[in-house]
């Protein structure tokens, strides 16, 4: 019995375990799994999935991708499946402008708003804007950390704080 969905499921779980073992340096998501035939009473003979791997460090990202490929090959052997892969896209991480980041930090301090520095693992327009402008980002808390989904929720106070930090940051940058 060659069940491609079992292979895809094992791959998803093993990649999750791999990434967890690396701490906070890498993120990975299997965001899409399609199977053929996609019917309730037939064993899937084909499973196609996407794997998105992100890291601040290019070498760590490439190492994780290679480890994931090896995991896929191991699972294919275990489950008597065939595996193939192709690289679709790479987006390099970018550093935001120190002056902008410092202005955001100063705004938070002056407004007595708690803050923390964090990496944005998502792909944003800001990645491309760094080529032509100074860039920084202000994130506000989302309930349960959920974002980019209909369940996303931020309180009125958090949204107000974010706007106040943005306004203060613009004023600070305007002074320099």
Secondary structure, DSSP 4 states (H G I P E B T S, - for coil): ---HHHHHHHHHHHHHHHHHHTTTSEEEE---EEEES-STTS--SEEEE--EEEESSHHHHHHHHHHHHHHHHHHHHHHT--------------PPPHHHHHHHHHHHHHTT---------S--HHHHHTTTS---------GGG--SSTT----HHHHHHHHHHHHHHHHHHHH-
